[in-house]
Amino acid sequence: MKTKSAVNRVLLTLVGIVLLGTGLLILTGSFDLYRRRHLTPPDGWPLTTPGGVLLDDADRTRWTGEGWWWPAVIAVLAVVLLLALWWLLAQLRRTRPGHTPVGGPTAVDGVELRERALRDALAADARHVPGVHRARARMVGPTSRPEAHLDLTLTPDSEPGPVLRALSDGPLERARRSTGRRLPAKTQLRVTPHKAHRAE
């Protein structure tokens, strides 16, 4: 799992738990379930009756007379806003290369290869590897460190080892020479569905 996906899932899980807990707390008090079910909420538990409030007047106005109160509130809200904006911009940031400069570190200015062209060429080349029935490719990662992800469907009589060696020595090596980049790759292998053969 990629780091961004893991962070997103953790954040969404935490937000979901907070929202679910708050909603259940409000609904429990609004429908007066404590009294109806003869339950005793903990001391100081908020929203225990339909007319209850989360914060009473004393709690809401306890610190408003202090000089540090409003600057602290504004600072906390500003931090929350900045974190939300940072997270939003991180989601919008491109996770695919887009255009890959040709030539590696010594790339010539203006000479770029589109991600789609590299992806299609790599997939077409991989389809000619012996034992490969179908091949799809996609490029992931930033422009400075593109990575190839290949999805290969093998013929029923092919063996994964020779196919992977031929893929590494053939299409991937040609793509690395053409772009002048290291181009790490991940490959997922499947086998073409076929009828079972009877052994005699």
MARLUM-259992 format. One record per residue (C-alpha): chain; x, y, z; residue number from 1. Coordinates in steps of 0.05 Angstrom, whole numbers, always signed. Layout:
+----+--------+--------+--------+-----+
: ch :   east :  north :     up :   i :
+----+--------+--------+--------+-----+
:  A :      X :      Y :      Z : NUM :
...
+----+--------+--------+--------+-----+
//
This chain:
+----+--------+--------+--------+-----+
: ch :   east :  north :     up :   i :
+----+--------+--------+--------+-----+
:  A :     +0 :     +0 :     +0 :   1 :
:  A :    +27 :    +68 :    -18 :   2 :
:  A :    +41 :   +119 :    +36 :   3 :
:  A :    -12 :   +168 :    +12 :   4 :
:  A :    -66 :   +114 :    +10 :   5 :
:  A :    -48 :    +91 :    +80 :   6 :
:  A :    -50 :   +163 :   +108 :   7 :
:  A :   -116 :   +176 :    +73 :   8 :
:  A :   -147 :   +113 :   +101 :   9 :
:  A :   -123 :   +128 :   +171 :  10 :
:  A :   -149 :   +200 :   +168 :  11 :
:  A :   -216 :   +179 :   +139 :  12 :
:  A :   -223 :   +124 :   +192 :  13 :
:  A :   -209 :   +173 :   +249 :  14 :
:  A :   -257 :   +225 :   +221 :  15 :
:  A :   -310 :   +171 :   +210 :  16 :
:  A :   -303 :   +146 :   +282 :  17 :
:  A :   -308 :   +216 :   +310 :  18 :
:  A :   -370 :   +232 :   +268 :  19 :
:  A :   -403 :   +165 :   +283 :  20 :
:  A :   -391 :   +173 :   +358 :  21 :
:  A :   -417 :   +245 :   +358 :  22 :
:  A :   -479 :   +225 :   +318 :  23 :
:  A :   -495 :   +167 :   +365 :  24 :
:  A :   -485 :   +212 :   +425 :  25 :
:  A :   -533 :   +264 :   +398 :  26 :
:  A :   -585 :   +212 :   +376 :  27 :
:  A :   -582 :   +177 :   +443 :  28 :
:  A :   -597 :   +241 :   +481 :  29 :
:  A :   -648 :   +267 :   +430 :  30 :
:  A :   -691 :   +204 :   +435 :  31 :
:  A :   -683 :   +201 :   +511 :  32 :
:  A :   -657 :   +130 :   +506 :  33 :
:  A :   -622 :   +134 :   +574 :  34 :
:  A :   -688 :   +142 :   +610 :  35 :
:  A :   -727 :    +94 :   +565 :  36 :
:  A :   -676 :    +39 :   +572 :  37 :
:  A :   -662 :    +53 :   +646 :  38 :
:  A :   -589 :    +68 :   +632 :  39 :
:  A :   -545 :   +112 :   +676 :  40 :
:  A :   -495 :   +154 :   +637 :  41 :
:  A :   -428 :   +170 :   +668 :  42 :
:  A :   -422 :   +233 :   +710 :  43 :
:  A :   -412 :   +295 :   +668 :  44 :
:  A :   -435 :   +258 :   +605 :  45 :
:  A :   -463 :   +309 :   +554 :  46 :
:  A :   -529 :   +306 :   +518 :  47 :
:  A :   -565 :   +258 :   +564 :  48 :
:  A :   -635 :   +289 :   +554 :  49 :
:  A :   -672 :   +317 :   +494 :  50 :
:  A :   -662 :   +388 :   +520 :  51 :
:  A :   -589 :   +378 :   +538 :  52 :
:  A :   -531 :   +417 :   +508 :  53 :
:  A :   -460 :   +398 :   +494 :  54 :
:  A :   -431 :   +457 :   +532 :  55 :
:  A :   -470 :   +497 :   +584 :  56 :
:  A :   -462 :   +572 :   +593 :  57 :
:  A :   -409 :   +565 :   +647 :  58 :
:  A :   -366 :   +520 :   +604 :  59 :
:  A :   -374 :   +563 :   +542 :  60 :
:  A :   -354 :   +628 :   +577 :  61 :
:  A :   -303 :   +601 :   +626 :  62 :
:  A :   -241 :   +627 :   +589 :  63 :
:  A :   -269 :   +683 :   +547 :  64 :
:  A :   -246 :   +736 :   +597 :  65 :
:  A :   -173 :   +712 :   +592 :  66 :
:  A :   -127 :   +750 :   +546 :  67 :
:  A :    -97 :   +688 :   +515 :  68 :
:  A :   -164 :   +654 :   +498 :  69 :
:  A :   -182 :   +684 :   +431 :  70 :
:  A :   -110 :   +684 :   +403 :  71 :
:  A :   -105 :   +610 :   +422 :  72 :
:  A :   -172 :   +594 :   +388 :  73 :
:  A :   -152 :   +631 :   +325 :  74 :
:  A :    -84 :   +597 :   +324 :  75 :
:  A :   -115 :   +527 :   +331 :  76 :
:  A :   -165 :   +541 :   +276 :  77 :
:  A :   -110 :   +568 :   +230 :  78 :
:  A :    -68 :   +505 :   +241 :  79 :
:  A :   -129 :   +461 :   +225 :  80 :
:  A :   -142 :   +502 :   +162 :  81 :
:  A :    -69 :   +496 :   +139 :  82 :
:  A :    -69 :   +421 :   +152 :  83 :
:  A :   -133 :   +413 :   +112 :  84 :
:  A :   -105 :   +454 :    +54 :  85 :
:  A :    -40 :   +414 :    +56 :  86 :
:  A :    -79 :   +349 :    +53 :  87 :
:  A :   -123 :   +374 :     -4 :  88 :
:  A :    -62 :   +395 :    -45 :  89 :
:  A :    -29 :   +327 :    -32 :  90 :
:  A :    -90 :   +294 :    -63 :  91 :
:  A :    -87 :   +337 :   -124 :  92 :
:  A :    -13 :   +325 :   -136 :  93 :
:  A :     -1 :   +281 :   -197 :  94 :
:  A :    +19 :   +210 :   -180 :  95 :
:  A :    +36 :   +192 :   -252 :  96 :
:  A :    +97 :   +217 :   -290 :  97 :
:  A :    +59 :   +253 :   -346 :  98 :
:  A :   +121 :   +270 :   -388 :  99 :
:  A :   +187 :   +235 :   -377 : 100 :
:  A :   +251 :   +272 :   -399 : 101 :
:  A :   +291 :   +228 :   -445 : 102 :
:  A :   +364 :   +217 :   -429 : 103 :
:  A :   +362 :   +211 :   -353 : 104 :
:  A :   +404 :   +261 :   -312 : 105 :
:  A :   +435 :   +289 :   -376 : 106 :
:  A :   +368 :   +298 :   -411 : 107 :
:  A :   +365 :   +345 :   -470 : 108 :
:  A :   +320 :   +405 :   -457 : 109 :
:  A :   +253 :   +398 :   -491 : 110 :
:  A :   +260 :   +324 :   -507 : 111 :
:  A :   +205 :   +288 :   -468 : 112 :
:  A :   +167 :   +224 :   -475 : 113 :
:  A :    +94 :   +223 :   -457 : 114 :
:  A :    +73 :   +173 :   -403 : 115 :
:  A :    +20 :   +144 :   -449 : 116 :
:  A :    +69 :   +132 :   -506 : 117 :
:  A :   +119 :    +97 :   -460 : 118 :
:  A :    +63 :    +56 :   -429 : 119 :
:  A :    +34 :    +34 :   -496 : 120 :
:  A :   +103 :    +18 :   -525 : 121 :
:  A :   +122 :    -23 :   -464 : 122 :
:  A :    +56 :    -62 :   -466 : 123 :
:  A :    +62 :    -75 :   -541 : 124 :
:  A :   +134 :    -99 :   -533 : 125 :
:  A :   +115 :   -144 :   -474 : 126 :
:  A :    +60 :   -178 :   -516 : 127 :
:  A :   +115 :   -205 :   -561 : 128 :
:  A :   +150 :   -241 :   -504 : 129 :
:  A :   +142 :   -316 :   -512 : 130 :
:  A :    +89 :   -343 :   -464 : 131 :
:  A :    +52 :   -277 :   -457 : 132 :
:  A :    -20 :   -277 :   -480 : 133 :
:  A :    -40 :   -206 :   -460 : 134 :
:  A :     -1 :   -148 :   -430 : 135 :
:  A :    -20 :    -81 :   -399 : 136 :
:  A :    +26 :    -28 :   -371 : 137 :
:  A :    +20 :    +36 :   -332 : 138 :
:  A :    +69 :    +86 :   -305 : 139 :
:  A :    +67 :   +110 :   -233 : 140 :
:  A :   +109 :   +156 :   -189 : 141 :
:  A :   +137 :   +226 :   -200 : 142 :
:  A :   +171 :   +248 :   -264 : 143 :
:  A :   +239 :   +243 :   -232 : 144 :
:  A :   +228 :   +169 :   -211 : 145 :
:  A :   +178 :   +135 :   -258 : 146 :
:  A :   +161 :    +63 :   -244 : 147 :
:  A :   +130 :    +13 :   -292 : 148 :
:  A :    +73 :    -32 :   -269 : 149 :
:  A :    +58 :    -90 :   -316 : 150 :
:  A :     -2 :   -137 :   -315 : 151 :
:  A :    +14 :   -199 :   -356 : 152 :
:  A :    -33 :   -256 :   -374 : 153 :
:  A :     +7 :   -318 :   -390 : 154 :
:  A :    -11 :   -375 :   -437 : 155 :
:  A :    -30 :   -440 :   -402 : 156 :
:  A :    +35 :   -475 :   -421 : 157 :
:  A :    +83 :   -419 :   -402 : 158 :
:  A :   +128 :   -416 :   -341 : 159 :
:  A :   +135 :   -351 :   -300 : 160 :
:  A :   +210 :   -355 :   -292 : 161 :
:  A :   +230 :   -353 :   -365 : 162 :
:  A :   +176 :   -302 :   -380 : 163 :
:  A :   +202 :   -254 :   -326 : 164 :
:  A :   +274 :   -262 :   -350 : 165 :
:  A :   +254 :   -249 :   -422 : 166 :
:  A :   +213 :   -188 :   -399 : 167 :
:  A :   +271 :   -160 :   -360 : 168 :
:  A :   +323 :   -172 :   -415 : 169 :
:  A :   +276 :   -150 :   -471 : 170 :
:  A :   +221 :    -97 :   -464 : 171 :
:  A :   +244 :    -68 :   -398 : 172 :
:  A :   +317 :    -64 :   -419 : 173 :
:  A :   +297 :    -30 :   -484 : 174 :
:  A :   +253 :    +20 :   -446 : 175 :
:  A :   +311 :    +35 :   -399 : 176 :
:  A :   +359 :    +47 :   -456 : 177 :
:  A :   +309 :    +90 :   -494 : 178 :
:  A :   +293 :   +135 :   -435 : 179 :
:  A :   +361 :   +134 :   -401 : 180 :
:  A :   +328 :   +118 :   -335 : 181 :
:  A :   +332 :    +61 :   -285 : 182 :
:  A :   +257 :    +48 :   -292 : 183 :
:  A :   +242 :     -2 :   -236 : 184 :
:  A :   +183 :    -48 :   -251 : 185 :
:  A :   +131 :    -89 :   -216 : 186 :
:  A :    +97 :   -146 :   -252 : 187 :
:  A :    +32 :   -182 :   -237 : 188 :
:  A :    +23 :   -249 :   -270 : 189 :
:  A :    -42 :   -285 :   -288 : 190 :
:  A :    -55 :   -348 :   -328 : 191 :
:  A :   -105 :   -352 :   -385 : 192 :
:  A :   -165 :   -394 :   -365 : 193 :
:  A :   -163 :   -461 :   -400 : 194 :
:  A :   -199 :   -527 :   -399 : 195 :
:  A :   -171 :   -582 :   -356 : 196 :
:  A :   -132 :   -636 :   -392 : 197 :
:  A :   -147 :   -708 :   -376 : 198 :
:  A :    -87 :   -748 :   -354 : 199 :
:  A :    -82 :   -819 :   -380 : 200 :
+----+--------+--------+--------+-----+
//
